[in-house]
Amino acid sequence: MEILGTALRVCVDDLDAAAGVYERLTGAEAMRFAQGPVSAAAVGPFLLMSGPPGPMEVLSKVAATLAVGDVEEAAADLRAVGAEIIAGPQSTPIGRNLVARHPDGSVFEYVDRRQAGAGG
């Protein structure tokens, strides 16, 4: 599996205010999306997230988001090294993702930009 990039996950109380700060710091425009009750904005290398306490508690346990070419391939590689897939693979507004717990206990989200059913 090739890791194409990483995003630093930042949980914020006010997504609009935070997005403005990170846009100014990075010079990048926020790409906003929502999944369930959580609103998010990708700004340069940052993934800002805001939402109700329950979902945010779960999301805050994920150390980082890693971009890969194909989450299905990532899932196979992760299983091969003893990782546990704890969510996904599933479709999101901007591609597909999965969440895995590595054998050392660390938790990461893996994402690709493919839509469900899209070929490589």
QUIJO-V426436 format. One record per residue. N is the residue number from 1. RES is the residue in one letter. PSI is psi in whole degrees, 0 to 359 (NA if undefined). D_FIRST is the distance of its C-alpha to the first C-alpha in whole Angstrom. Layout:
n: <N:N>
res: <RES:RES>
psi: <PSI:PSI>
d_first: <D_FIRST:D_FIRST>
//
This chain:
n: <1:2:3:4:5:6:7:8:9:10:11:12:13:14:15:16:17:18:19:20:21:22:23:24:25:26:27:28:29:30:31:32:33:34:35:36:37:38:39:40:41:42:43:44:45:46:47:48:49:50:51:52:53:54:55:56:57:58:59:60:61:62:63:64:65:66:67:68:69:70:71:72:73:74:75:76:77:78:79:80:81:82:83:84:85:86:87:88:89:90:91:92:93:94:95:96:97:98:99:100:101:102:103:104:105:106:107:108:109:110:111:112:113:114:115:116:117:118:119:120>
res: <M:E:I:L:G:T:A:L:R:V:C:V:D:D:L:D:A:A:A:G:V:Y:E:R:L:T:G:A:E:A:M:R:F:A:Q:G:P:V:S:A:A:A:V:G:P:F:L:L:M:S:G:P:P:G:P:M:E:V:L:S:K:V:A:A:T:L:A:V:G:D:V:E:E:A:A:A:D:L:R:A:V:G:A:E:I:I:A:G:P:Q:S:T:P:I:G:R:N:L:V:A:R:H:P:D:G:S:V:F:E:Y:V:D:R:R:Q:A:G:A:G:G>
psi: <132:127:119:339:171:155:134:123:130:117:127:156:321:99:319:313:315:319:318:318:311:329:317:320:321:341:11:150:139:132:111:147:169:149:112:226:1:129:144:159:125:122:105:230:8:142:106:137:142:142:190:156:317:301:324:327:318:312:328:346:349:121:320:164:130:124:132:165:326:118:332:317:318:318:317:315:320:315:322:332:9:12:154:124:114:348:138:192:144:159:145:174:340:14:220:157:167:158:132:144:118:161:334:359:347:149:130:149:137:132:151:173:19:145:154:132:356:143:169:NA>
d_first: <0:4:6:9:12:14:17:20:21:25:28:31:34:35:32:35:36:32:31:34:33:30:30:33:31:28:30:28:29:28:26:27:26:27:26:29:31:28:29:26:26:23:25:23:20:22:22:25:26:30:31:33:33:32:29:28:29:26:24:25:23:19:19:16:15:11:10:7:8:8:9:10:7:6:9:9:7:9:12:11:12:15:14:16:15:19:18:17:15:18:19:20:23:20:17:15:14:14:15:14:16:15:17:19:20:18:17:14:14:11:12:12:15:15:19:19:20:18:17:14>
//
